[in-house]
Amino acid sequence: MPNSNFPSQTLTGVFEIFDSKKNIYIEARFERGIMHGLYKEYFDKEKKKLHLEGRFEDGMKQGVWTTYNRRGKVESIAIFNKGELLERTLNDFEEK
């Protein structure tokens, strides 16, 4: 049962979600309580080390989603259409 003091339908705009140590790790955009727009996950609270970025449309992953390792190198690229994974490419690189 939703909390009547903060109904999820009212979430509109960009929100930052914190881990237990108060580091920002997710930045997501909502429209009328549904994720819609840019989505980013970070390794650090300064938002300098991006881990994942993509886009939601009406609560579903849409388009290109890119995952990065801690060194900023692309680990994988996935392509979604209305939440369905169409293709995933893994970057086969060696860490030195």
GUSE-615190 format. One record per atom (N, C-alpha, C): atom name; x, y, z; residue number from 0. Coordinates in Angstrom, 3 decimals. Layout:
<sites>
site a->CA xx->X yy->Y zz->Z k->NUM .
...
</sites>
This chain:
<sites>
site a->N xx->0.834 yy->-1.175 zz->0.000 k->0 .
site a->CA xx->0.000 yy->0.000 zz->0.000 k->0 .
site a->C xx->0.884 yy->1.246 zz->0.000 k->0 .
site a->N xx->0.695 yy->2.173 zz->-0.941 k->1 .
site a->CA xx->1.538 yy->3.362 zz->-1.007 k->1 .
site a->C xx->1.354 yy->4.253 zz->0.208 k->1 .
site a->N xx->2.390 yy->4.964 zz->0.543 k->2 .
site a->CA xx->2.341 yy->5.918 zz->1.636 k->2 .
site a->C xx->1.503 yy->7.107 zz->1.194 k->2 .
site a->N xx->0.418 yy->7.387 zz->1.898 k->3 .
site a->CA xx->-0.482 yy->8.465 zz->1.485 k->3 .
site a->C xx->0.154 yy->9.840 zz->1.632 k->3 .
site a->N xx->1.215 yy->9.957 zz->2.429 k->4 .
site a->CA xx->1.896 yy->11.234 zz->2.582 k->4 .
site a->C xx->2.780 yy->11.560 zz->1.381 k->4 .
site a->N xx->3.136 yy->10.566 zz->0.598 k->5 .
site a->CA xx->4.030 yy->10.791 zz->-0.542 k->5 .
site a->C xx->3.675 yy->9.815 zz->-1.654 k->5 .
site a->N xx->2.535 yy->10.018 zz->-2.298 k->6 .
site a->CA xx->2.141 yy->9.082 zz->-3.353 k->6 .
site a->C xx->3.115 yy->9.090 zz->-4.514 k->6 .
site a->N xx->3.422 yy->7.905 zz->-5.039 k->7 .
site a->CA xx->4.414 yy->7.786 zz->-6.101 k->7 .
site a->C xx->3.987 yy->8.514 zz->-7.370 k->7 .
site a->N xx->2.691 yy->8.710 zz->-7.596 k->8 .
site a->CA xx->2.227 yy->9.381 zz->-8.792 k->8 .
site a->C xx->2.704 yy->10.833 zz->-8.848 k->8 .
site a->N xx->3.086 yy->11.409 zz->-7.703 k->9 .
site a->CA xx->3.482 yy->12.815 zz->-7.672 k->9 .
site a->C xx->4.947 yy->13.018 zz->-8.032 k->9 .
site a->N xx->5.740 yy->11.951 zz->-8.137 k->10 .
site a->CA xx->7.152 yy->12.112 zz->-8.478 k->10 .
site a->C xx->7.288 yy->12.645 zz->-9.893 k->10 .
site a->N xx->7.825 yy->13.847 zz->-10.003 k->11 .
site a->CA xx->8.076 yy->14.457 zz->-11.302 k->11 .
site a->C xx->9.371 yy->15.236 zz->-11.198 k->11 .
site a->N xx->10.280 yy->15.014 zz->-12.146 k->12 .
site a->CA xx->11.555 yy->15.708 zz->-12.138 k->12 .
site a->C xx->12.709 yy->14.739 zz->-11.955 k->12 .
site a->N xx->13.903 yy->15.297 zz->-11.698 k->13 .
site a->CA xx->15.109 yy->14.491 zz->-11.524 k->13 .
site a->C xx->15.306 yy->14.213 zz->-10.042 k->13 .
site a->N xx->15.534 yy->12.952 zz->-9.699 k->14 .
site a->CA xx->15.747 yy->12.552 zz->-8.321 k->14 .
site a->C xx->17.086 yy->11.844 zz->-8.194 k->14 .
site a->N xx->17.740 yy->12.044 zz->-7.046 k->15 .
site a->CA xx->18.998 yy->11.371 zz->-6.740 k->15 .
site a->C xx->18.717 yy->10.347 zz->-5.659 k->15 .
site a->N xx->19.177 yy->9.135 zz->-5.870 k->16 .
site a->CA xx->18.964 yy->8.043 zz->-4.930 k->16 .
site a->C xx->20.310 yy->7.716 zz->-4.304 k->16 .
site a->N xx->20.348 yy->7.640 zz->-2.972 k->17 .
site a->CA xx->21.589 yy->7.464 zz->-2.237 k->17 .
site a->C xx->21.736 yy->6.038 zz->-1.732 k->17 .
site a->N xx->22.995 yy->5.606 zz->-1.573 k->18 .
site a->CA xx->23.238 yy->4.329 zz->-0.918 k->18 .
site a->C xx->23.287 yy->4.570 zz->0.591 k->18 .
site a->N xx->23.574 yy->3.551 zz->1.373 k->19 .
site a->CA xx->23.551 yy->3.665 zz->2.835 k->19 .
site a->C xx->24.602 yy->4.624 zz->3.397 k->19 .
site a->N xx->25.631 yy->4.940 zz->2.620 k->20 .
site a->CA xx->26.675 yy->5.868 zz->3.074 k->20 .
site a->C xx->26.440 yy->7.281 zz->2.558 k->20 .
site a->N xx->25.249 yy->7.525 zz->2.017 k->21 .
site a->CA xx->24.847 yy->8.829 zz->1.490 k->21 .
site a->C xx->25.623 yy->9.251 zz->0.249 k->21 .
site a->N xx->26.154 yy->8.298 zz->-0.472 k->22 .
site a->CA xx->26.783 yy->8.595 zz->-1.764 k->22 .
site a->C xx->25.699 yy->8.577 zz->-2.832 k->22 .
site a->N xx->25.733 yy->9.536 zz->-3.727 k->23 .
site a->CA xx->24.777 yy->9.532 zz->-4.829 k->23 .
site a->C xx->25.184 yy->8.417 zz->-5.772 k->23 .
site a->N xx->24.290 yy->7.552 zz->-6.077 k->24 .
site a->CA xx->24.663 yy->6.533 zz->-7.041 k->24 .
site a->C xx->23.672 yy->6.383 zz->-8.179 k->24 .
site a->N xx->22.492 yy->6.952 zz->-8.036 k->25 .
site a->CA xx->21.542 yy->6.911 zz->-9.150 k->25 .
site a->C xx->20.927 yy->8.295 zz->-9.324 k->25 .
site a->N xx->20.824 yy->8.705 zz->-10.565 k->26 .
site a->CA xx->20.146 yy->9.946 zz->-10.912 k->26 .
site a->C xx->19.114 yy->9.568 zz->-11.962 k->26 .
site a->N xx->17.837 yy->9.753 zz->-11.643 k->27 .
site a->CA xx->16.770 yy->9.315 zz->-12.544 k->27 .
site a->C xx->15.708 yy->10.394 zz->-12.682 k->27 .
site a->N xx->15.097 yy->10.434 zz->-13.839 k->28 .
site a->CA xx->14.026 yy->11.400 zz->-14.101 k->28 .
site a->C xx->12.688 yy->10.668 zz->-14.082 k->28 .
site a->N xx->11.718 yy->11.292 zz->-13.429 k->29 .
site a->CA xx->10.370 yy->10.737 zz->-13.327 k->29 .
site a->C xx->9.360 yy->11.713 zz->-13.917 k->29 .
site a->N xx->8.300 yy->11.175 zz->-14.480 k->30 .
site a->CA xx->7.133 yy->11.947 zz->-14.895 k->30 .
site a->C xx->5.901 yy->11.224 zz->-14.383 k->30 .
site a->N xx->5.137 yy->11.891 zz->-13.540 k->31 .
site a->CA xx->3.922 yy->11.326 zz->-12.939 k->31 .
site a->C xx->4.181 yy->9.973 zz->-12.279 k->31 .
site a->N xx->5.318 yy->9.847 zz->-11.594 k->32 .
site a->CA xx->5.623 yy->8.634 zz->-10.854 k->32 .
site a->C xx->6.261 yy->7.522 zz->-11.665 k->32 .
site a->N xx->6.525 yy->7.753 zz->-12.950 k->33 .
site a->CA xx->7.109 yy->6.736 zz->-13.821 k->33 .
site a->C xx->8.451 yy->7.226 zz->-14.329 k->33 .
site a->N xx->9.464 yy->6.354 zz->-14.311 k->34 .
site a->CA xx->10.766 yy->6.744 zz->-14.852 k->34 .
site a->C xx->10.619 yy->7.052 zz->-16.330 k->34 .
site a->N xx->11.091 yy->8.244 zz->-16.689 k->35 .
site a->CA xx->10.979 yy->8.692 zz->-18.076 k->35 .
site a->C xx->12.071 yy->9.722 zz->-18.316 k->35 .
site a->N xx->13.025 yy->9.390 zz->-19.148 k->36 .
site a->CA xx->14.124 yy->10.301 zz->-19.439 k->36 .
site a->C xx->15.461 yy->9.699 zz->-19.064 k->36 .
site a->N xx->16.458 yy->10.561 zz->-18.930 k->37 .
site a->CA xx->17.823 yy->10.099 zz->-18.659 k->37 .
site a->C xx->17.939 yy->9.386 zz->-17.325 k->37 .
site a->N xx->18.802 yy->8.374 zz->-17.304 k->38 .
site a->CA xx->19.083 yy->7.576 zz->-16.109 k->38 .
site a->C xx->20.586 yy->7.385 zz->-16.045 k->38 .
site a->N xx->21.183 yy->7.673 zz->-14.873 k->39 .
site a->CA xx->22.628 yy->7.496 zz->-14.707 k->39 .
site a->C xx->22.927 yy->6.891 zz->-13.347 k->39 .
site a->N xx->23.907 yy->5.989 zz->-13.321 k->40 .
site a->CA xx->24.443 yy->5.427 zz->-12.082 k->40 .
site a->C xx->25.920 yy->5.781 zz->-12.015 k->40 .
site a->N xx->26.369 yy->6.126 zz->-10.812 k->41 .
site a->CA xx->27.757 yy->6.529 zz->-10.613 k->41 .
site a->C xx->28.440 yy->5.617 zz->-9.599 k->41 .
site a->N xx->29.763 yy->5.494 zz->-9.737 k->42 .
site a->CA xx->30.582 yy->4.784 zz->-8.764 k->42 .
site a->C xx->30.881 yy->5.662 zz->-7.551 k->42 .
site a->N xx->30.774 yy->6.991 zz->-7.693 k->43 .
site a->CA xx->31.213 yy->7.912 zz->-6.634 k->43 .
site a->C xx->30.202 yy->9.028 zz->-6.407 k->43 .
site a->N xx->30.259 yy->9.600 zz->-5.203 k->44 .
site a->CA xx->29.301 yy->10.645 zz->-4.848 k->44 .
site a->C xx->29.562 yy->11.963 zz->-5.570 k->44 .
site a->N xx->30.743 yy->12.155 zz->-6.105 k->45 .
site a->CA xx->31.057 yy->13.383 zz->-6.835 k->45 .
site a->C xx->30.507 yy->13.351 zz->-8.264 k->45 .
site a->N xx->29.958 yy->12.231 zz->-8.656 k->46 .
site a->CA xx->29.410 yy->12.016 zz->-9.993 k->46 .
site a->C xx->30.462 yy->12.233 zz->-11.081 k->46 .
site a->N xx->31.666 yy->11.758 zz->-10.816 k->47 .
site a->CA xx->32.746 yy->11.852 zz->-11.797 k->47 .
site a->C xx->32.977 yy->10.523 zz->-12.498 k->47 .
site a->N xx->32.621 yy->9.405 zz->-11.828 k->48 .
site a->CA xx->32.859 yy->8.074 zz->-12.390 k->48 .
site a->C xx->31.532 yy->7.411 zz->-12.730 k->48 .
site a->N xx->31.141 yy->7.555 zz->-13.979 k->49 .
site a->CA xx->29.885 yy->7.006 zz->-14.450 k->49 .
site a->C xx->29.968 yy->5.487 zz->-14.578 k->49 .
site a->N xx->28.943 yy->4.803 zz->-14.106 k->50 .
site a->CA xx->28.886 yy->3.343 zz->-14.197 k->50 .
site a->C xx->27.911 yy->2.892 zz->-15.294 k->50 .
site a->N xx->26.760 yy->3.556 zz->-15.379 k->51 .
site a->CA xx->25.720 yy->3.133 zz->-16.318 k->51 .
site a->C xx->24.922 yy->4.352 zz->-16.760 k->51 .
site a->N xx->24.599 yy->4.408 zz->-18.046 k->52 .
site a->CA xx->23.716 yy->5.481 zz->-18.510 k->52 .
site a->C xx->22.806 yy->4.965 zz->-19.603 k->52 .
site a->N xx->21.601 yy->5.490 zz->-19.587 k->53 .
site a->CA xx->20.617 yy->5.114 zz->-20.579 k->53 .
site a->C xx->19.406 yy->6.008 zz->-20.470 k->53 .
site a->N xx->18.304 yy->5.533 zz->-21.030 k->54 .
site a->CA xx->17.082 yy->6.331 zz->-21.072 k->54 .
site a->C xx->15.876 yy->5.426 zz->-20.842 k->54 .
site a->N xx->14.938 yy->5.935 zz->-20.068 k->55 .
site a->CA xx->13.656 yy->5.260 zz->-19.882 k->55 .
site a->C xx->12.581 yy->6.007 zz->-20.651 k->55 .
site a->N xx->11.646 yy->5.279 zz->-21.215 k->56 .
site a->CA xx->10.446 yy->5.859 zz->-21.802 k->56 .
site a->C xx->9.259 yy->5.126 zz->-21.210 k->56 .
site a->N xx->8.440 yy->5.855 zz->-20.494 k->57 .
site a->CA xx->7.258 yy->5.292 zz->-19.836 k->57 .
site a->C xx->7.598 yy->4.074 zz->-18.976 k->57 .
site a->N xx->8.704 yy->4.160 zz->-18.222 k->58 .
site a->CA xx->9.086 yy->3.106 zz->-17.292 k->58 .
site a->C xx->9.845 yy->1.943 zz->-17.892 k->58 .
site a->N xx->10.125 yy->1.999 zz->-19.190 k->59 .
site a->CA xx->10.840 yy->0.903 zz->-19.848 k->59 .
site a->C xx->12.147 yy->1.409 zz->-20.459 k->59 .
site a->N xx->13.188 yy->0.559 zz->-20.390 k->60 .
site a->CA xx->14.464 yy->0.922 zz->-21.012 k->60 .
site a->C xx->14.250 yy->1.091 zz->-22.511 k->60 .
site a->N xx->14.877 yy->2.151 zz->-23.048 k->61 .
site a->CA xx->14.710 yy->2.437 zz->-24.463 k->61 .
site a->C xx->16.024 yy->2.932 zz->-25.036 k->61 .
site a->N xx->16.380 yy->2.454 zz->-26.204 k->62 .
site a->CA xx->17.575 yy->2.923 zz->-26.896 k->62 .
site a->C xx->18.854 yy->2.322 zz->-26.355 k->62 .
site a->N xx->19.936 yy->3.081 zz->-26.460 k->63 .
site a->CA xx->21.278 yy->2.605 zz->-26.108 k->63 .
site a->C xx->21.545 yy->2.790 zz->-24.617 k->63 .
site a->N xx->22.012 yy->1.726 zz->-23.972 k->64 .
site a->CA xx->22.436 yy->1.745 zz->-22.569 k->64 .
site a->C xx->23.907 yy->1.341 zz->-22.537 k->64 .
site a->N xx->24.724 yy->2.158 zz->-21.882 k->65 .
site a->CA xx->26.170 yy->1.927 zz->-21.840 k->65 .
site a->C xx->26.618 yy->1.686 zz->-20.404 k->65 .
site a->N xx->27.413 yy->0.627 zz->-20.210 k->66 .
site a->CA xx->27.991 yy->0.308 zz->-18.904 k->66 .
site a->C xx->29.490 yy->0.547 zz->-18.973 k->66 .
site a->N xx->30.038 yy->1.223 zz->-17.941 k->67 .
site a->CA xx->31.457 yy->1.553 zz->-17.868 k->67 .
site a->C xx->32.096 yy->0.851 zz->-16.674 k->67 .
site a->N xx->33.407 yy->0.582 zz->-16.773 k->68 .
site a->CA xx->34.126 yy->0.065 zz->-15.607 k->68 .
site a->C xx->34.647 yy->1.254 zz->-14.798 k->68 .
site a->N xx->35.305 yy->0.984 zz->-13.689 k->69 .
site a->CA xx->35.786 yy->2.056 zz->-12.809 k->69 .
site a->C xx->36.843 yy->2.946 zz->-13.463 k->69 .
site a->N xx->37.480 yy->2.464 zz->-14.507 k->70 .
site a->CA xx->38.493 yy->3.268 zz->-15.212 k->70 .
site a->C xx->37.893 yy->4.109 zz->-16.337 k->70 .
site a->N xx->36.575 yy->4.023 zz->-16.515 k->71 .
site a->CA xx->35.903 yy->4.823 zz->-17.527 k->71 .
site a->C xx->35.828 yy->4.177 zz->-18.895 k->71 .
site a->N xx->36.263 yy->2.939 zz->-18.997 k->72 .
site a->CA xx->36.215 yy->2.214 zz->-20.275 k->72 .
site a->C xx->34.840 yy->1.566 zz->-20.443 k->72 .
site a->N xx->34.359 yy->1.527 zz->-21.662 k->73 .
site a->CA xx->33.067 yy->0.905 zz->-21.951 k->73 .
site a->C xx->33.169 yy->-0.598 zz->-21.751 k->73 .
site a->N xx->32.308 yy->-1.142 zz->-20.897 k->74 .
site a->CA xx->32.242 yy->-2.591 zz->-20.668 k->74 .
site a->C xx->31.252 yy->-3.246 zz->-21.616 k->74 .
site a->N xx->30.095 yy->-2.594 zz->-21.779 k->75 .
site a->CA xx->29.077 yy->-3.171 zz->-22.663 k->75 .
site a->C xx->28.138 yy->-2.087 zz->-23.165 k->75 .
site a->N xx->27.507 yy->-2.401 zz->-24.269 k->76 .
site a->CA xx->26.466 yy->-1.553 zz->-24.841 k->76 .
site a->C xx->25.274 yy->-2.455 zz->-25.124 k->76 .
site a->N xx->24.112 yy->-2.013 zz->-24.667 k->77 .
site a->CA xx->22.884 yy->-2.771 zz->-24.890 k->77 .
site a->C xx->21.879 yy->-1.860 zz->-25.586 k->77 .
site a->N xx->21.074 yy->-2.444 zz->-26.449 k->78 .
site a->CA xx->20.041 yy->-1.698 zz->-27.156 k->78 .
site a->C xx->18.683 yy->-2.288 zz->-26.783 k->78 .
site a->N xx->17.800 yy->-1.407 zz->-26.311 k->79 .
site a->CA xx->16.470 yy->-1.823 zz->-25.872 k->79 .
site a->C xx->15.396 yy->-1.150 zz->-26.716 k->79 .
site a->N xx->14.274 yy->-1.850 zz->-26.877 k->80 .
site a->CA xx->13.083 yy->-1.270 zz->-27.483 k->80 .
site a->C xx->11.904 yy->-1.611 zz->-26.590 k->80 .
site a->N xx->11.332 yy->-0.598 zz->-25.963 k->81 .
site a->CA xx->10.198 yy->-0.761 zz->-25.051 k->81 .
site a->C xx->10.486 yy->-1.825 zz->-23.992 k->81 .
site a->N xx->11.691 yy->-1.769 zz->-23.404 k->82 .
site a->CA xx->12.066 yy->-2.673 zz->-22.326 k->82 .
site a->C xx->12.619 yy->-4.008 zz->-22.771 k->82 .
site a->N xx->12.533 yy->-4.313 zz->-24.040 k->83 .
site a->CA xx->13.019 yy->-5.594 zz->-24.555 k->83 .
site a->C xx->14.452 yy->-5.435 zz->-25.058 k->83 .
site a->N xx->15.343 yy->-6.303 zz->-24.576 k->84 .
site a->CA xx->16.731 yy->-6.285 zz->-25.020 k->84 .
site a->C xx->16.812 yy->-6.804 zz->-26.449 k->84 .
site a->N xx->17.311 yy->-5.945 zz->-27.344 k->85 .
site a->CA xx->17.447 yy->-6.342 zz->-28.752 k->85 .
site a->C xx->18.845 yy->-6.842 zz->-29.057 k->85 .
site a->N xx->19.840 yy->-6.203 zz->-28.439 k->86 .
site a->CA xx->21.232 yy->-6.545 zz->-28.746 k->86 .
site a->C xx->22.123 yy->-6.105 zz->-27.594 k->86 .
site a->N xx->23.163 yy->-6.893 zz->-27.321 k->87 .
site a->CA xx->24.156 yy->-6.517 zz->-26.306 k->87 .
site a->C xx->25.535 yy->-6.815 zz->-26.866 k->87 .
site a->N xx->26.414 yy->-5.842 zz->-26.743 k->88 .
site a->CA xx->27.792 yy->-5.990 zz->-27.177 k->88 .
site a->C xx->28.690 yy->-5.843 zz->-25.973 k->88 .
site a->N xx->29.534 yy->-6.827 zz->-25.733 k->89 .
site a->CA xx->30.492 yy->-6.760 zz->-24.631 k->89 .
site a->C xx->31.843 yy->-6.347 zz->-25.189 k->89 .
site a->N xx->32.493 yy->-5.410 zz->-24.516 k->90 .
site a->CA xx->33.804 yy->-4.954 zz->-24.941 k->90 .
site a->C xx->34.846 yy->-5.890 zz->-24.356 k->90 .
site a->N xx->35.597 yy->-6.539 zz->-25.196 k->91 .
site a->CA xx->36.612 yy->-7.488 zz->-24.759 k->91 .
site a->C xx->37.970 yy->-6.781 zz->-24.716 k->91 .
site a->N xx->38.259 yy->-6.170 zz->-23.562 k->92 .
site a->CA xx->39.535 yy->-5.469 zz->-23.414 k->92 .
site a->C xx->40.278 yy->-6.047 zz->-22.202 k->92 .
site a->N xx->41.551 yy->-5.816 zz->-22.185 k->93 .
site a->CA xx->42.377 yy->-6.287 zz->-21.070 k->93 .
site a->C xx->42.755 yy->-5.117 zz->-20.186 k->93 .
site a->N xx->42.577 yy->-5.280 zz->-18.876 k->94 .
site a->CA xx->43.022 yy->-4.272 zz->-17.910 k->94 .
site a->C xx->44.494 yy->-4.434 zz->-17.665 k->94 .
site a->N xx->45.221 yy->-3.338 zz->-17.622 k->95 .
site a->CA xx->46.663 yy->-3.397 zz->-17.345 k->95 .
site a->C xx->46.961 yy->-2.789 zz->-16.015 k->95 .
</sites>
